[in-house]
Amino acid sequence: MRQLEEKISSQNKLILMILILGNFVSLISETVMNVALPSIISEFSVSTSTAQ
C-alpha cells in the first residue's frame, strides 16, 4: 500500500510540474507577442487584427 501511495505521489508531482511549466511557457509567449506585435505591424504594414 505504501509503494502505491509513493507512486501516486510521484505521478502527481510530475503532473503538477508539467502544468506549471505549461503555464510559464504560455505566459512567456504572451509577453513576447505583446512586445513584438508593434514591430510586426510596422514592418509588414498590416492592421492590428491581421497581425494578431
N, C-alpha and C positions, 0 to 999 in steps of 0.2 A: 504494500500500500504506500509506503514511504517513497519508493522509487517512482511510482506513478505520479505522486504529488510533485516530486522534484522535476520530472519530465514535463508535466503540465506547466510548472512554474517557469522552466527554461523556455518553453514554447511561447508562453505569454510574454516573457521578456523580449524574445525575438520579434514577435508581432508588434509590441509596443515600440521597439527601436525602429522598425520599418515604417510605422506610421509617423513617428517623429521625424525621421529622415525625409519622408514624402512631403510633410508639411513644410519643412525647411527648404526643400528644393522648390516647392511651389511659391513660397514667399520670395526667395531669391529671384526666381523667374519673373514674377510680377514686378519686383523692384527694377530689374534690368529693363523690362519693357517700358516702364514709366519714364525712365531716364533716356532711353534710346528713341522713343516714339517721336519727339520733336525733330530729331536729326533725320529720321527716316522720312518724315513728312516733307521736310525742306529739301532733302537730297533727291527724292523722286518726284517732287511737285505733285503730291496727291493730297486728297482730303483726309481729314481725321478718320472718318468712317472707313475709307478704303485701307488706310494703314493699319487700322485695328483688325 
